[in-house]
């Protein structure tokens, strides 16, 4: 079965759907907050040209999802499935961000839970590659049960590797972490 990298997923707080070209303005309105990128290696994503590059790459990836507030249906962020490796039974989740109003764990926890439950229909492992100084993202993936397993070069820079195994996720009760 082929991995569906752009599903429609619904939760009580967050809805995810495939990213579309007409999402640019609404997503940039969220991404233009410089504090979102404070610990990220590419701080230009809060600027029009930097965001345009990020957005075009996301569209081209074939795995980008836009996150919507489930109640208002307003765009609140994005995430992406990337690098499906059928032989290793693995996929990466990354390029995630949410507007600051949605920080604190509940929304990110549900977004990641929806993505993990979808991914574990196809693979045994989900990985997250995170910059060494992006402590906020490291804590966020640890909250959902990811464990640091090492580091690797990704796009020419060192990234820390965190992963969640399907069996471990199932044993933990597949529940969203507390906000």
C-alpha positions in Angstrom: 0.0 0.0 0.0 1.4 3.4 -1.0 1.9 6.0 1.8 -0.7 8.8 1.5 1.4 11.9 2.3 -1.5 14.3 2.0 -4.4 12.9 3.9 -7.3 14.9 5.3 -7.2 14.4 9.1 -9.7 15.8 11.7 -9.4 16.2 15.4 -11.4 18.2 18.0 -8.8 21.1 17.9 -7.0 20.7 14.6 -7.9 19.8 11.1 -5.2 18.9 8.5 -5.6 19.0 4.7 -3.2 19.1 1.8 -1.5 22.5 1.4 -2.7 24.5 -1.7 -1.2 27.4 -3.6 -4.1 29.6 -2.4 -3.0 29.0 1.3 0.0 31.3 0.8 -1.4 34.5 2.2 -3.1 33.0 5.2 -0.1 30.8 6.1 2.3 33.7 5.7 0.2 35.8 8.1 1.0 33.1 10.7 4.7 32.6 9.7 5.5 36.3 9.6 5.8 36.2 13.4 9.6 36.3 14.0 9.3 34.5 17.4 8.2 31.3 15.6 11.6 31.1 13.9 13.6 32.3 16.9 15.4 28.9 17.5 15.2 27.7 13.9 18.3 27.8 11.7 16.4 29.6 8.8 15.1 32.8 10.4 14.3 34.3 6.9 11.0 32.4 6.9 9.3 35.3 8.7 10.2 37.5 5.7 8.3 37.5 2.4 11.2 36.1 0.2 12.2 33.5 2.8 8.7 32.4 3.3 8.0 32.2 -0.4 10.9 29.8 -0.8 9.7 27.7 2.2 6.1 27.7 0.8 7.1 26.7 -2.8 9.3 23.9 -1.4 6.4 22.7 0.7 4.0 22.6 -2.3 6.6 20.8 -4.4 7.2 18.2 -1.7 3.9 16.5 -2.1 3.7 15.9 1.6 2.7 19.3 3.1 -0.4 19.8 5.1 -2.0 23.0 6.3 -3.2 23.0 9.9 -6.6 24.6 10.6 -8.3 25.6 13.9 -11.0 22.9 13.9 -13.6 25.3 15.2 -13.0 28.5 13.1 -11.4 26.7 10.1 -8.7 29.5 10.1 -5.1 28.6 9.0 -2.9 28.2 12.1 0.2 26.4 10.8 1.6 23.6 8.8 3.5 20.3 8.9 4.8 17.8 6.4 5.5 14.1 5.7 8.8 13.6 4.0 11.3 10.9 3.0 9.2 7.8 3.1 11.6 4.8 3.2 9.6 1.7 2.6 12.6 -0.6 3.1 13.2 0.9 6.6 9.5 1.3 7.2 10.1 4.9 8.2 8.8 8.4 7.4 9.8 11.9 8.7 7.4 14.4 10.1 8.8 17.9 10.1 8.7 21.5 8.9 6.0 22.1 11.5 5.0 25.4 13.0 1.9 26.8 14.6 0.9 30.4 15.4 1.9 31.5 18.9 -1.7 31.5 20.0 -1.7 27.8 19.6 1.5 27.0 21.4 1.6 25.1 24.7 1.1 21.5 23.6 -2.6 20.8 23.1 -2.7 21.9 19.4 0.7 20.5 18.5 0.0 17.3 20.4 -3.2 16.7 18.5 -1.6 17.7 15.1 1.2 15.2 15.7 -1.2 12.5 17.1 -3.3 12.8 13.9 -0.1 12.5 11.8 1.4 9.7 13.8 -1.8 7.6 13.7 -2.0 8.1 10.0 1.7 7.3 9.5 1.6 4.1 11.6 -0.9 2.6 9.1 2.0 2.5 6.7 5.3 2.5 8.7 6.8 1.2 11.9 8.9 4.3 12.7 8.5 8.1 12.5 11.5 10.3 12.7 11.9 14.0 13.5 15.1 15.9 12.5 15.6 18.9 14.7 18.4 21.6 14.8 20.6 21.2 17.9 19.6 24.7 19.2 15.9 24.3 18.6 15.0 23.4 22.2 11.4 24.3 21.8 10.9 21.7 19.0 13.0 19.1 20.9 10.7 19.5 24.0 7.6 19.3 21.8 8.5 16.0 20.2 9.6 14.6 23.6 6.1 15.5 24.9 4.6 13.2 22.3 6.9 10.3 23.1 9.8 10.7 20.7 13.2 9.6 21.9 16.6 11.1 20.8 18.5 8.4 18.9 21.5 10.3 17.5 22.3 12.9 14.9 22.8 13.1 11.1 23.5 15.5 8.4 20.4 16.9 6.9 20.5 19.5 4.1 24.1 20.2 4.9 23.7 20.8 8.7 23.7 18.7 11.7 20.2 17.6 13.0 19.3 15.7 16.1 17.3 12.6 15.3 14.2 11.8 17.4 12.0 8.8 16.7 8.8 7.1 17.7 8.3 3.4 17.1 4.7 2.3 16.3 4.9 -0.4 19.0 6.0 2.1 21.6 3.3 4.5 20.6 0.7 1.8 20.8 1.9 0.7 24.3 1.7 4.3 25.5 -2.0 4.3 24.7 -1.7 6.5 21.6 -3.0 9.5 23.6 -2.3 13.1 23.1 0.0 14.6 25.8 -1.4 17.0 28.3 -1.3 20.6 27.2 
